[in-house]
Amino acid sequence: MPAVREMPIRRCRPSEDVVPFSECRNNLSAYIARVRETRRPILITQNGRAASYLVDAESLDALLDREELSHDIEVSRREFAEGKGIPHEQVMRESLAFLNNLAAKQQKAAP
């Protein structure tokens, strides 16, 4: 998983980043380029009301990665509170054994 950035998606500026649907549709390439450059989403309105956001793909990926990580942390905390955690010493012992076993297999496979 790639490194998680501090702010996966920057806030849009209402004075600059709110666009009616028809304007966005007519100038879509320009708005896509702007979103990619500024990393700020554009709020698209329809009939004067917020309808959707145009967001660059990299920022959305980072946001989804962050959400997945937050979910995994919450699941881990809940499991730990339920007594399902594994002691640190056991994890370290098992990890070291796994790595030693892997290294031994690689040495046997090497010509």
N, C-alpha and C positions, 0 to 999 in steps of 0.2 A: 504494500500500500504506500502511495506517495506521501511525503511529508504534508502535514496539515498546516495550512496557512492560518495566521491569526484571524483575519477577516475574510472568509471565503467569498462573500459578495459585498461590495461596497453599497452604501445607501444611495438611492437616486436623489437628485436634487429637484424638488418640485418646480423650481423656476426654469430648469433646463431639460428635464428628463421625462416630462409628461407629454404624450403625443396622442392626438386622435387617431383612431384606427385607419381612417382614409388616408391621412398624411403618411402614416407608417407604411401602409400598403404601397402607396405611390413612390416612396423613397426607401424601400426596404434595404437595398444594398448599402446605402449611406448610413442607415441606422445600425445595421449589423457591423459595419466598419467602426462606427463610433463606440458601440458597446465593447467591441474587442479591444479598442485602443484605451478607453477610459476605465474599463472594468466596472462601470456603473450600469445597472439595469435601466431600461426604459419602461416606464409604466404606460401601457396602451389603454386608452379609454374608448368606450363605445357608448354612444348616446350620453356623453358627459359623465359617465361613471367608470371607475376602475374596472378593467376587464382582464388584463393579462400583463405579464412582464416579458420583455425580451432580455435574455441574460446570456452572457458568453459561456461557452461550453466548459472551459477550464474552471471558471468560478463555480459553476453548478456542480461539476465533479468534486471540487474541494468541499463544497457544502454537503454533498451527499456522503463523502468520506467522513466528514466530521460528525454527521448525524449517525452514521453506522458505528463509529467509535464510541459516541456517547451512549448509544443503545447497548453496546457490548459492555461498557463500564457499568451501566445500571444493572444489567443481568448479573455481572460478576459480584456486585455489591449485594444484591438480593440473595444469590447463592451462598455467599460468605456468611450473611446474617442467618441463613437457614442451616449453617453448619456444614455446608458442602465444600468448603474451601480445602485446599491442600497446603500443608505446612511448607514454608519456604525451603527448609532443609531437604524435604522429600523431593521437591521440584528440582532443586540443584543436583541432588544425587542422581535422579532419573535422567536429567538432561546431560550430565557428565557421562553417565553410562551409555546413553544413546550416541553421543559424539565420539566416544572411544570406540564403540562398536562400528560406527560408520567409518572412522579412520582405519580401523583394522581391515574392513572389507575393501577399502580403496587401496590399501597396501598390497593385499592379496591379488587384486585385479590388475595392478600396475605391472608392465612388462619388465 
